[in-house]
Amino acid sequence: MTEIDLPTIEAERDRIRSAYLKKGQKSSARGLHHTALLSSDVERTVRFYQDVLGFPLTEMVGNRDYEGSTHFFFDIGNGNLLAFFDFPGLDLGPYAEVLGGLHHLAISVAPEQWERLKRNLDEAGVEYLEESGTSIYFRDPDGARIELIADPLGEMYGLKVL
């Protein structure tokens, strides 16, 4: 790993912050319609997201872009969906974090739900990392990193980010 120059990095962040930060400006978007991940086993994915995490499966349809593929959706609250595709016959290989790829997906849950879901993860034998008493990081059955965060939407660790 190359050595990093922290004062230079901080100065660059300050420059970008002062040039571009637009707190309070209205977005042109209505919200996140869905985020799509890959599933190597539809039923295993449904059991994990619906039974362990409590995200209801809301629809399953054929994927219009790949014959035989399923496009299926889970309600993650606030009008947002988590979607999956399976691609039968394609060997997509294991999940890999790459530059420009998905690092993790953070899903806000109420503090009491956070505690319940943490117990569900324990009961299901899912390993996780708890951070700051408000975040749990774990991998789904296909290796995607998921975070359950007890902070309200628009906040993170006491900061207003929206």
C-alpha positions in Angstrom: 0.0 0.0 0.0 1.3 3.4 -0.9 1.8 6.1 1.8 -1.0 8.7 1.8 -0.6 12.4 2.5 -3.5 13.1 4.9 -3.1 16.9 5.0 -3.3 17.0 1.2 -6.4 14.7 1.2 -8.1 16.8 3.9 -7.4 20.0 1.9 -8.8 18.5 -1.3 -12.0 17.4 0.6 -12.4 20.9 2.0 -12.0 22.3 -1.5 -14.6 20.0 -2.9 -17.0 20.6 0.0 -16.8 24.3 -0.4 -17.3 24.1 -4.2 -20.1 21.6 -4.4 -21.9 20.9 -1.1 -25.6 21.8 -1.7 -27.4 21.0 1.6 -31.1 21.9 1.4 -31.2 22.1 -2.4 -34.1 20.0 -3.8 -33.0 17.0 -5.8 -34.3 16.3 -9.3 -34.9 12.6 -8.2 -38.0 11.3 -6.4 -36.1 8.6 -4.6 -34.4 5.2 -5.1 -36.8 3.0 -7.1 -34.7 -0.1 -6.6 -31.2 -1.4 -6.2 -30.6 -4.7 -8.1 -28.2 -7.4 -6.9 -27.5 -10.9 -8.2 -28.8 -14.1 -6.7 -27.4 -17.5 -7.4 -30.4 -19.2 -5.7 -33.8 -17.5 -5.8 -35.4 -19.5 -2.9 -32.3 -19.1 -0.7 -32.4 -15.3 -1.3 -36.1 -15.1 -0.5 -35.7 -17.1 2.7 -32.8 -14.8 3.8 -34.3 -11.4 3.0 -37.9 -12.3 3.9 -37.5 -14.7 6.8 -34.3 -13.5 8.5 -34.5 -9.7 7.7 -38.3 -9.3 7.4 -38.3 -7.7 4.0 -41.5 -8.9 2.3 -41.2 -10.4 -1.2 -43.6 -8.2 -3.3 -43.2 -9.4 -6.8 -41.5 -12.0 -9.1 -41.5 -11.5 -12.9 -39.5 -12.8 -15.8 -36.4 -10.7 -16.6 -37.1 -9.0 -19.9 -33.4 -8.9 -20.7 -32.5 -12.6 -20.2 -34.8 -15.5 -21.0 -35.3 -17.8 -17.9 -34.1 -15.2 -15.5 -36.2 -14.0 -12.5 -36.5 -10.4 -11.5 -37.8 -10.3 -7.9 -38.4 -7.5 -5.4 -38.4 -7.0 -1.6 -40.0 -4.0 0.2 -37.3 -2.3 2.2 -39.7 0.5 3.4 -40.4 4.1 2.5 -41.4 3.1 -1.0 -38.0 1.6 -1.8 -37.3 -1.8 -3.3 -34.4 -4.2 -3.2 -34.4 -6.2 -6.4 -32.5 -9.3 -7.5 -31.8 -11.2 -10.7 -30.8 -14.7 -11.2 -29.1 -15.8 -14.4 -29.6 -19.6 -14.9 -26.9 -21.0 -17.1 -24.4 -18.2 -16.6 -21.5 -18.7 -14.2 -21.2 -15.3 -12.7 -18.6 -16.4 -10.2 -18.4 -15.3 -6.6 -19.3 -11.8 -5.4 -16.3 -9.4 -5.6 -15.8 -5.9 -4.4 -14.1 -3.9 -7.2 -13.3 -0.3 -7.8 -16.5 1.2 -9.1 -18.6 -1.7 -7.8 -20.9 -2.0 -4.8 -19.2 -1.7 -1.4 -22.2 -2.2 0.7 -25.9 -1.4 0.9 -27.1 0.4 4.0 -30.7 -0.1 5.0 -32.2 2.0 7.8 -34.3 0.2 10.4 -35.9 1.4 13.7 -33.8 0.8 16.8 -36.2 -1.9 18.1 -36.2 -3.6 14.7 -32.4 -3.4 14.7 -32.2 -5.4 17.9 -34.7 -8.0 16.7 -32.9 -8.4 13.4 -29.5 -8.8 15.2 -31.1 -11.7 17.1 -32.4 -13.1 13.9 -28.9 -13.0 12.4 -27.6 -14.7 15.5 -30.3 -17.4 15.3 -29.5 -17.9 11.5 -25.8 -18.2 12.3 -24.9 -15.2 10.2 -21.6 -13.6 11.2 -21.7 -9.8 11.5 -19.6 -6.9 12.7 -21.3 -4.4 15.0 -20.1 -0.9 14.7 -20.8 2.1 16.9 -23.9 0.5 18.5 -26.0 1.5 15.4 -24.6 -0.5 12.5 -24.4 -4.2 11.7 -22.4 -5.3 8.7 -22.8 -8.8 7.2 -22.8 -10.7 3.9 -25.9 -12.0 2.3 -26.0 -15.6 0.9 -24.2 -14.5 -2.3 -21.6 -12.4 -0.5 -23.0 -8.9 -1.0 -22.2 -6.7 2.1 -25.3 -5.4 3.8 -25.5 -2.8 6.6 -28.5 -2.5 8.9 -28.3 1.0 10.4 -30.5 2.2 13.3 -30.0 5.8 12.4 -33.0 7.6 10.8 -33.0 8.2 7.1 -31.0 11.4 6.4 -28.8 10.9 9.5 -25.6 9.0 10.1 -23.8 8.8 13.4 -25.5 11.9 14.7 -24.8 14.0 11.5 -27.5 15.3 9.3 -26.5 14.2 5.8 -29.7 15.3 4.2 
